[in-house]
Amino acid sequence: MIFPERFGLQNKVAVVTGGAGLLGTSICRALSEAGATVVVAENDEGRGIELENQIKGYGLKAKYVKIDIASEESVVKAVAEIIRRFGKIDVWINNAYPRTKDWGTKFENISMESFRKNVDMHMNGYFLCCQKALEEMKKRKSGVLINIGSHYGALGPNFSVYEGTEMTMPAAYSLIKGGIVNFSRYLATYYAKYNVRVNAVCPGGIFDNQDPVFVEKYNKLVPLNKMASSDDIAAPILFLCTEAASYITGQVLMVDGGLSAW
């Protein structure tokens, strides 16, 4: 049997930034269940260690490594620690979501300082992680990197879903995720000759106990009539990490319940 084996990650080392967050937790569990040793790369040490212990409690392999993607020193140190401990990086998933405390301010009220800081922490943080991780993969001529984008990195938001709530779609998020999506295409073509694959996954809205008014309106926009669970997003990410997706690179996978098909 050939195909079942191609869907596994046995003997692989997979790093997930923002690994202890809502989506990160599902990604870490999916990769570990597929056989990978998962590195929970997380700035929140308490949550990172807790998830490491949870995964180990299932008889699976995980290790917490502290990382702040907005800090070059932290990223370099984390990559060096992973290489020292495991000798390689097979998979790297950029999932961290750093943001300022005023995240969600209306467009007309956003300060230039805040906008710059969010772009620097998030988009430039992804650049930094891509550079350090991909260069390690280049040495071994093997690897997979996935950037987590967003459907709002490819589509304009429908602001009607936020009416009647305190929610909005932050302006910086659109710029950041749009940049990350196209940067993934750049990286895919740049590193293809080293047998390194790069793709972007763009989730639609993930249910996280949002305002019921928003949830109801959002669901009506989606052909599948529901928001995603974090596991709904983690499963296709897992697929892209495996040999079953060995001929897929430079792609942007919309996992949005059909929202972008309208």
N, C-alpha and C positions, 0 to 999 in steps of 0.2 A: 504494500500500500504506500503510495507516494503522497497523495494530497493531504491526509490528516496531519502528517508530520510537518508540513509546510505552514500550518497554522499555529505552531507552538513557538515558544521562546526559551527552550531549554538551554542552559549554559550561557544565557545572555545577561548583560548588565545594563539595566534601564534606569535612567535618571529622569525624575519628574520634578520640575521646579513648581513651587506652590503646591507641593505634593500633599499637604494636609488640609487643603481647602475643600470646598464642596465637590468640584469636578476633579481636583487632584486626587482626592481619596479614592474615587471610583476608578480613575486611571491606574493608580498604584495597585489596587486590588485586582483589576483585570490583568495587568501585566504579570503580577506575581502568580496568579492562578494559571497563567499560560506557561509558567516555568521559569520566568526571569528572576534574577536577584534585583530587587527594586531599591533604588536609592531615593528615599524621601527627602528631597532637597527643599528645605523650608526655612523661613526666617523665624518662625515661631517655634522655639525649641520644645516647649511643652507639648504642643500638638503634634510635632514631628516625631518625638519619642513615643508618644501615645500610639500613633498609627503604626510605627515600627513594631511595637509590642503586640498590637492587634493582629497584624499580618503574621508575625511569628507564631502567635497563638493558634493559627490555622495550620501550622506546620509548613508555612511558606517562608521565603527568604526576603528579608528587608533590612535596610540600614539607614538610619537618619544621618544626614549631613547638613549642617547649617549653611545657608546661603542667603545673601541679600543681593538680588540681581542688579540693584541700583549702585552697587559698590564694586568697582573693578578689583580691588584687593580681595573682597569676599569671594567673587567668582573665581579668580585665579587660585585662591587657597582651596576652595571647594573642589575644583577640577583636579588639582594636585593631590588632594586627599583621596579622591575616588581612584585615580590612577595608582597611587601608592598601595591602596588597599586591594583593588581588584585587577589592576594591570591593564584595564581597557574600558572603553565606553562603547557599547553596541547601539544603544538607543538613547536619545536625549529629547525630552518633550518640554518645550517652553510653554508653561501654563501659569506662571506667577502673574499676579494682578496687583502690582503696587499702585497706590493712588494717594492723593492729598486729602486732608480732612474736609476740604470744601468741594470735594468731588460731587458733581450733580448740580452745581450752580448754573443758573440759566445763562445761555450764551452771552446775552448782552451785559451780564454782570461779572463775567470771568476776567480775572486779572491776568496780565501778561506773565507775571511771575508764576502764578499757579499753572497756567497753560504750559509754560516752558518746563516746569518741574515735572509735570505728569508725563510729557513727551520724553523727558530725559530718563525718568525712572522706568517707564514701561517700554516704550519702543527702543530706546537706546540700550536698555537693559537686555532686551531680546538680542539686539545686535551683538552685544558683548558675549552673551552665552553662546550664540551661534558661532562666533569667531573661535572661542576657546574650545568648544566641543568638537566642531567640525575639523579643526586642525589635528585633534587627537585621532579622529576617525580616518583622516587622510593618511596618517602614518601607517595604519593597518590596512588601508584600502578597503574599508568596509564600515558601514554604519547607516543609521537612519535617524533623521531629525525631523520632528514635527512641531510646527508653530501653531499655537491655538489662536485663531483669528476670531471672527464673529460675522454673523450675517450682516451686521451693521458696518463691517469693513468692506462689504460688497454692495449693499443696498442702502438707500435712504430710509430713515426711520419714518414710520407712520405715527405722528405725534398724537393722533386721536386716542390711542390706547392709554395715554397718560392723563387724559382729561378726567377730572374728578378725583385725582390722587395727588400726592406730594412728589410723585416720581417724575423723572424725565430721562432723556438719553443724553449723557454728557457729550459735549462737542468734541473734546479731546479724544474720546473713545473712538469716534468715527475716523479721525485722522490717524490715530495710532494703529488701529486694526487694519485699516486700508493699506497703510504703509507696510505692515508686517506681511500681509497677504502677497503683495507684489515682491517684497524682499525675498519671500520664500521661493518664488520663481527664479529670481536672480541666483540664489544660492544653489538651486537644483541644477542649473546649467553650469555653474562655476565648478561644482564638485562632482559632477557626473563622471568625469574621467577617472576619478578615484574610487568608483563604485560606491559612492555615498549618495543616498536618496534623501530628498527634502520635499516635504509636502506641508500644506496648511489645512487645518480642519476648522470650519466655521460653524459653530453651534448657533442654533436659534435660541430662543428664550428657554432657560432652565428653571424649572419650578423651585422656588426657595421661600415659600410662605409669603409671597408678595401680597400686596393689597388685593383683595378679592375683586375689586372693580377692574383693576388692571388685568388680572388673570382672565376674567370673563371676556373682556374686550380683545385681549391678545388671542385667546383660543378661537375666536370667531374669524380671525385673519388667517389661521393656519388650516390648510386642507385636512390634516389629520385631527383637527379640532382639539388640540391639547398642547400644553407645554412639554418640553422634554424632561426626562429625569437625567441625573448625571450619568447613570449607567447607559442610557440611550446614546450618549456621546462617547463614552469610554469604549464601547464595543467596536465602532468603526476605527477608532484610534488604534486599538489593539491590532486590528486587521492590517493597517498600514505599516505596523512595526514588524510584521512577520514576512517570511519568505514567500508567502502566498501573494504578496504585493510587490514582488521583486522587480516588476517591470513598470511600476508606478512611481513617477517622480515629477516634480514641478506642477502638481495638481492642487486644486482648491476644492475640497470636499465640503459641500453644504449639507449640514445635518440639521435641518430646520423644519421637519414635518411637512415639507412641500411649500413653505412660505414663499421661497424665491421662484416657484414655478408659476405663480399667477401671471 
